[in-house]
């Protein structure tokens, strides 16, 4: 057996102790949630809340590297087909039950049924539970990047009690996890309240919290995640102290807030890649010449300025320049701003003035404002662009169905690019590609590059496969990336231990008195 580098290091002295305990943190989220059933929901608001309730076998650390969380050891067989997890002993669910391998197996079974939208388990042939504290996964073929995929927190394989295995999608109304906080109230459109999980058992292989793993403690008595859709209300609440934390502050509020001694401003660069996904199963976006015409029209600076009030950087692909996996492959397709070329492509496509539906939402202002800017640019080029505005959860549901009457879906990829090339590009690979090719019309070149990203032994070869895949996506216009924007969070000065991350973390956070 080959021991993987994910095996946790021995415990060291000096593990985190809450400097103070007690109190309630009120933290404002910008978007609504429909359910806390994390396996069944892709919503960012659901993830923002639920990742403080649930835990996984493998998590990511502060630098997005895979680390063990509910497992204390991981070994891989010599043929690369079997991954064996030794589970931590004494982990307690919020209902008082001790976690065993039966719970892990039930969690994987439920995820495979309703949560595996990204193909995380596509290569999994099965799993075994040799004893209560051993869980083994069998792969159909060697997959060097398997632990990278399994540690994704965009749609993670959270561990829930065995008795929840057969609960229907979206019906897990009272989620039970192993995290430092437990859910006690959830009112969609208003709030979610969490309370300290007094029986929580931290991972003693670490000194403090790192990423979503590490040594976590609930210093707060409770946390209220409050839905505050209006950006001005979030800024005002942080300023007057009715909110102790805010996940997104509008750019125009920053100068005034920065002058307040009781407020800390926390910028997160390269938060999200703003983009539009085309629908290849609906005309006229089923025509690559039409999609290239749209690509040639767009002025990305103008779009990103509208979307972010100037808090952005241009970004041609699906990784950020600061990341080791970054490539500018396909950059010649980006930010062309050539109306003559666009008109020529539009004429060749046979476009006849039919409506082009831009599906967006007002829950996330950057997405809505980007769609407005794109609409104006397309209309100026003679394209009959029309907006379809719904709430964010509805837009996500519609975007999954090619037949719901849309041509471009406006979204943002933040978590996925942060996790690395594999997490970002899986959107194009299926089992339900984001660009919705007609049934039986998959792109063999794209899938070959995706296979290389997953199976090639050498990291350099996997990176080259990523560059090929990004080039194909951009040249065939399977996505229109606009650029990357900076998200600005904020907390009151008495909120200690809060460090900005992809998702707000409330473990190891306390209120100074």
ChimeraX attribute file (.defattr): number of C-alpha atoms within 10 A of each C-alpha:
attribute: neighborCount
match mode: 1-to-1
recipient: residues
	/A:1	12
	/A:2	12
	/A:3	14
	/A:4	14
	/A:5	13
	/A:6	18
	/A:7	17
	/A:8	19
	/A:9	13
	/A:10	8
	/A:11	12
	/A:12	10
	/A:13	8
	/A:14	9
	/A:15	14
	/A:16	14
	/A:17	15
	/A:18	16
	/A:19	13
	/A:20	14
	/A:21	17
	/A:22	15
	/A:23	15
	/A:24	18
	/A:25	22
	/A:26	21
	/A:27	25
	/A:28	25
	/A:29	26
	/A:30	20
	/A:31	21
	/A:32	23
	/A:33	25
	/A:34	16
	/A:35	22
	/A:36	26
	/A:37	22
	/A:38	26
	/A:39	25
	/A:40	22
	/A:41	22
	/A:42	18
	/A:43	20
	/A:44	22
	/A:45	22
	/A:46	20
	/A:47	24
	/A:48	19
	/A:49	25
	/A:50	25
	/A:51	23
	/A:52	22
	/A:53	24
	/A:54	25
	/A:55	23
	/A:56	27
	/A:57	25
	/A:58	28
	/A:59	26
	/A:60	22
	/A:61	17
	/A:62	14
	/A:63	11
	/A:64	19
	/A:65	14
	/A:66	22
	/A:67	25
	/A:68	27
	/A:69	26
	/A:70	25
	/A:71	24
	/A:72	21
	/A:73	21
	/A:74	24
	/A:75	19
	/A:76	17
	/A:77	14
	/A:78	10
	/A:79	10
	/A:80	18
	/A:81	18
	/A:82	22
	/A:83	21
	/A:84	22
	/A:85	24
	/A:86	20
	/A:87	23
	/A:88	19
	/A:89	15
	/A:90	14
	/A:91	20
	/A:92	19
	/A:93	23
	/A:94	25
	/A:95	13
	/A:96	13
	/A:97	12
	/A:98	14
	/A:99	24
	/A:100	22
	/A:101	22
	/A:102	19
	/A:103	21
	/A:104	27
	/A:105	23
	/A:106	19
	/A:107	24
	/A:108	21
	/A:109	18
	/A:110	23
	/A:111	24
	/A:112	18
	/A:113	16
	/A:114	14
	/A:115	23
	/A:116	19
	/A:117	21
	/A:118	20
	/A:119	17
	/A:120	23
	/A:121	20
	/A:122	14
	/A:123	15
	/A:124	18
	/A:125	13
	/A:126	15
	/A:127	18
	/A:128	14
	/A:129	18
	/A:130	12
	/A:131	11
	/A:132	15
	/A:133	17
	/A:134	20
	/A:135	24
	/A:136	20
	/A:137	19
	/A:138	18
	/A:139	19
	/A:140	13
	/A:141	14
	/A:142	17
	/A:143	19
	/A:144	18
	/A:145	16
	/A:146	18
	/A:147	18
	/A:148	21
	/A:149	23
	/A:150	18
	/A:151	24
	/A:152	23
	/A:153	24
	/A:154	20
	/A:155	24
	/A:156	24
	/A:157	28
	/A:158	23
	/A:159	27
	/A:160	25
	/A:161	23
	/A:162	18
	/A:163	11
	/A:164	15
	/A:165	19
	/A:166	13
	/A:167	12
	/A:168	13
	/A:169	17
	/A:170	15
	/A:171	12
	/A:172	18
	/A:173	13
	/A:174	14
	/A:175	20
	/A:176	22
	/A:177	26
	/A:178	30
	/A:179	29
	/A:180	27
	/A:181	30
	/A:182	27
	/A:183	25
	/A:184	12
	/A:185	14
	/A:186	19
	/A:187	14
	/A:188	14
	/A:189	14
	/A:190	14
	/A:191	19
	/A:192	19
	/A:193	20
	/A:194	24
	/A:195	19
	/A:196	22
	/A:197	24
	/A:198	14
	/A:199	17
	/A:200	21
	/A:201	19
	/A:202	22
	/A:203	23
	/A:204	18
	/A:205	18
	/A:206	21
	/A:207	17
	/A:208	20
	/A:209	20
	/A:210	17
	/A:211	20
	/A:212	27
	/A:213	25
	/A:214	23
	/A:215	21
	/A:216	27
	/A:217	26
	/A:218	24
	/A:219	22
	/A:220	23
	/A:221	17
	/A:222	22
	/A:223	21
	/A:224	20
	/A:225	23
	/A:226	23
	/A:227	21
	/A:228	21
	/A:229	19
	/A:230	16
	/A:231	21
	/A:232	14
	/A:233	14
	/A:234	26
	/A:235	24
	/A:236	15
	/A:237	18
	/A:238	25
	/A:239	21
	/A:240	12
	/A:241	15
	/A:242	13
	/A:243	23
	/A:244	22
	/A:245	28
	/A:246	27
	/A:247	19
	/A:248	21
	/A:249	24
	/A:250	18
	/A:251	16
	/A:252	12
	/A:253	15
	/A:254	14
	/A:255	10
	/A:256	10
	/A:257	19
	/A:258	14
	/A:259	11
	/A:260	13
	/A:261	9
	/A:262	16
	/A:263	21
	/A:264	19
	/A:265	19
	/A:266	18
	/A:267	15
	/A:268	16
	/A:269	15
	/A:270	22
	/A:271	22
	/A:272	25
	/A:273	29
	/A:274	25
	/A:275	22
	/A:276	26
	/A:277	21
	/A:278	27
	/A:279	30
	/A:280	23
	/A:281	20
	/A:282	19
	/A:283	15
	/A:284	22
	/A:285	24
	/A:286	18
	/A:287	16
	/A:288	17
	/A:289	22
	/A:290	24
	/A:291	25
	/A:292	22
	/A:293	26
	/A:294	24
	/A:295	25
	/A:296	22
	/A:297	22
	/A:298	24
	/A:299	18
	/A:300	25
	/A:301	16
	/A:302	15
	/A:303	23
	/A:304	25
	/A:305	19
	/A:306	21
	/A:307	25
	/A:308	21
	/A:309	14
	/A:310	14
	/A:311	18
	/A:312	23
	/A:313	19
	/A:314	17
	/A:315	22
	/A:316	26
	/A:317	27
	/A:318	28
	/A:319	27
	/A:320	25
	/A:321	14
	/A:322	8
	/A:323	13
	/A:324	11
	/A:325	19
	/A:326	18
	/A:327	22
	/A:328	17
	/A:329	18
	/A:330	18
	/A:331	16
	/A:332	12
	/A:333	17
	/A:334	23
	/A:335	21
	/A:336	16
	/A:337	15
	/A:338	14
	/A:339	16
	/A:340	13
	/A:341	14
	/A:342	23
	/A:343	18
	/A:344	12
	/A:345	20
	/A:346	22
	/A:347	13
	/A:348	12
	/A:349	17
	/A:350	12
	/A:351	17
	/A:352	12
	/A:353	11
	/A:354	11
	/A:355	15
	/A:356	22
	/A:357	20
	/A:358	25
	/A:359	26
	/A:360	30
	/A:361	25
	/A:362	16
	/A:363	20
	/A:364	20
	/A:365	19
	/A:366	23
	/A:367	25
	/A:368	22
	/A:369	22
	/A:370	25
	/A:371	30
	/A:372	19
	/A:373	19
	/A:374	24
	/A:375	21
	/A:376	15
	/A:377	19
	/A:378	19
	/A:379	13
	/A:380	13
	/A:381	19
	/A:382	13
	/A:383	21
	/A:384	16
	/A:385	24
	/A:386	19
	/A:387	19
	/A:388	16
	/A:389	17
	/A:390	15
	/A:391	14
	/A:392	22
	/A:393	20
	/A:394	13
	/A:395	19
	/A:396	20
	/A:397	12
	/A:398	17
	/A:399	26
	/A:400	16
	/A:401	15
	/A:402	19
	/A:403	13
	/A:404	12
	/A:405	16
	/A:406	25
	/A:407	28
	/A:408	26
	/A:409	27
	/A:410	25
	/A:411	26
	/A:412	21
	/A:413	16
	/A:414	21
	/A:415	21
	/A:416	23
	/A:417	23
	/A:418	22
	/A:419	24
	/A:420	22
	/A:421	23
	/A:422	21
	/A:423	20
	/A:424	17
	/A:425	23
	/A:426	21
	/A:427	17
	/A:428	24
	/A:429	21
	/A:430	17
	/A:431	13
	/A:432	16
	/A:433	18
	/A:434	23
	/A:435	28
	/A:436	24
	/A:437	20
	/A:438	13
	/A:439	7
	/A:440	6
	/A:441	10
	/A:442	15
	/A:443	12
	/A:444	9
	/A:445	12
	/A:446	20
	/A:447	15
	/A:448	14
	/A:449	20
	/A:450	22
	/A:451	16
	/A:452	18
	/A:453	29
	/A:454	19
	/A:455	17
	/A:456	17
	/A:457	14
	/A:458	11
	/A:459	13
	/A:460	12
	/A:461	14
	/A:462	24
	/A:463	20
	/A:464	18
	/A:465	21
	/A:466	27
	/A:467	22
	/A:468	21
	/A:469	25
	/A:470	28
	/A:471	21
	/A:472	18
	/A:473	19
	/A:474	22
	/A:475	19
	/A:476	14
	/A:477	24
	/A:478	24
	/A:479	23
	/A:480	26
	/A:481	26
	/A:482	28
	/A:483	27
	/A:484	28
	/A:485	27
	/A:486	19
	/A:487	21
	/A:488	20
	/A:489	20
	/A:490	29
	/A:491	25
	/A:492	22
	/A:493	17
	/A:494	14
	/A:495	19
	/A:496	15
	/A:497	15
	/A:498	17
	/A:499	14
	/A:500	17
	/A:501	15
	/A:502	19
	/A:503	19
	/A:504	21
	/A:505	19
	/A:506	24
	/A:507	23
	/A:508	23
	/A:509	22
	/A:510	25
	/A:511	20
	/A:512	13
	/A:513	8
